[in-house]
Amino acid sequence: MCDVHNLELGSQCLVRDCTNDRVGDTSACQTHQAEWRKYAKYRTGKTRSGIRRMLQRPGETQSWNPQRRGPNPQRHDDDNEEPPPSSNYFSPARYYCVETICAPCGVVIAWTKFARSESTTNILQFLESVYQTEESRPDYICIDKACQVFRTSVRNGSWDAIWKHTSRFIVDTFHYISHRATDYLCRTYCNPSPGDGSAPNLVTIEYDQNGHPNAKRAFNTQVCEQLNAWLGGFESILKRMKPGNFNWFLHAMLFYHTKHVITRQKRKAKSQKINDDADDDLGLDEEPVESISGSESETLD
């Protein structure tokens, strides 16, 4: 607890809405001792370390692991509500997740923390705080639960008031395959790569060496998922930090990540320019010259 609440609640039971005094060295009164013993049993160092920690690696799913979905079970295309508050204050509260906004190239535009859930209302409020003017709003906003964000924006009126004339919500390709095939709204309006030609800015046509056309996605819609995978390497450090240190460390890492992405883009552009200049020196961009004596058009060496 902070200094203020430590003085205010230092001797009280830490179960929500309980005003009784604590018992001994515990954090609960006599009435709530069963709840405290249950908490203490699963929070000891012996329980949280050793084999259990080795078997339950972050982000890894094994057949022997318990099939839990966390305190806020939500699927990407399910309706989401705020989870109920915790029944006690035995341990400090944790933020539910870090939400980021990235450009398709990988540059981080903004980030924030969601306290209790990644609800569609929180997502819309975050987007509205970042893109405050019509000129700044992107043509496409790619979210793993874009269909639910779209529904919520229509219901609360923000679609007509803010997003309708500038942006379109689409699902990223990684999560789109797990959305319901029967969801007409998702399949019609949130498809990241429609094959009917309705979104030419999302799907481009490229030709292989044999001249055969192939459809290709124009943008990397999984850039945020790739950033999350990179940030997952710092999870063991971040989850033990206080809010101030957490904010500073995460912001610094995202800053260095963005600098790395921009540097890589500059190197790529410089390399492309060198290759183009080399092609110009070899005369590859010159118009072919027809042979005088031949009956067919040929190029001269």
Residue pairs with C-beta under 8 A, 6 or more apart in sequence:
1 9
1 10
1 89
1 92
9 89
11 21
11 22
12 18
12 19
12 20
12 21
12 22
13 19
13 20
13 21
13 22
13 27
13 28
13 29
13 31
13 32
14 22
14 27
14 28
14 88
14 89
14 90
15 28
15 29
15 32
15 35
15 87
15 88
15 89
16 85
16 86
16 87
16 88
16 89
18 28
18 29
18 31
18 32
20 29
20 30
20 31
20 32
21 29
22 28
22 29
23 29
23 30
23 33
26 33
26 36
26 40
27 36
27 89
27 90
28 35
28 36
28 88
28 90
32 88
35 87
35 88
36 90
39 88
39 90
39 91
41 47
43 90
43 91
55 62
55 64
55 65
56 65
58 232
58 235
58 236
59 232
71 83
72 80
72 83
72 96
72 116
72 117
72 118
74 80
74 117
74 118
76 144
76 145
76 148
76 171
76 175
76 178
76 179
77 145
77 147
77 148
77 178
77 179
77 180
77 183
77 186
78 148
79 148
80 117
80 118
80 119
80 120
80 145
80 148
81 117
81 119
82 116
82 117
82 119
83 116
83 117
86 93
93 115
94 239
95 113
95 114
95 115
96 114
96 115
96 116
96 117
96 118
97 113
97 114
97 118
98 111
98 112
98 113
98 114
98 231
98 250
99 111
99 112
99 113
99 114
99 118
99 122
99 123
99 126
100 108
100 110
100 111
100 224
100 227
100 228
100 254
101 108
101 109
101 110
101 111
101 126
101 127
101 130
101 224
102 108
102 109
102 223
102 224
102 227
103 109
103 223
104 219
104 220
104 221
104 223
105 220
105 223
105 261
105 265
106 220
106 223
106 226
106 227
106 257
106 258
106 261
107 258
107 261
107 262
108 227
108 254
108 257
108 258
109 130
110 126
110 130
111 250
111 251
111 254
112 126
114 122
118 145
120 145
120 148
120 149
120 151
120 152
120 153
121 152
121 156
123 143
123 145
123 149
124 149
124 152
124 153
124 156
124 158
127 141
128 158
128 162
131 137
131 138
134 165
134 166
137 162
137 163
137 166
137 167
138 166
138 167
139 166
139 167
139 168
139 201
140 167
140 168
140 169
140 170
140 201
140 202
140 219
141 163
141 167
141 168
141 169
141 170
142 169
142 170
142 171
142 172
142 192
142 219
142 221
142 224
143 149
143 169
143 170
143 171
143 172
144 171
144 172
144 174
144 175
144 225
145 171
145 175
146 169
146 170
146 171
146 186
146 190
147 169
147 171
147 179
147 183
147 185
147 186
147 189
147 190
149 169
150 159
150 169
150 185
150 189
150 190
151 185
153 159
153 162
153 163
153 169
154 160
163 169
168 189
169 189
169 190
170 190
170 191
170 192
170 202
170 221
171 179
171 186
171 190
171 191
171 192
172 192
172 221
172 222
172 224
172 225
173 192
173 193
173 217
173 221
173 222
174 221
174 222
174 225
176 190
176 191
176 192
179 186
179 187
180 186
181 187
191 199
192 202
192 217
192 221
193 199
193 202
193 203
193 215
193 217
194 202
194 203
195 203
195 215
197 203
201 218
202 217
202 218
202 219
203 215
203 216
203 217
203 218
204 215
204 216
204 217
204 218
205 213
205 214
205 215
205 216
206 213
206 214
206 216
207 213
207 214
208 214
227 257
230 257
231 250
231 253
234 249
234 253
237 249
238 246
238 249
238 250
241 249
279 285
288 297
288 298
288 299
288 300
289 299
289 300
290 297
290 298
291 297
291 298
291 300
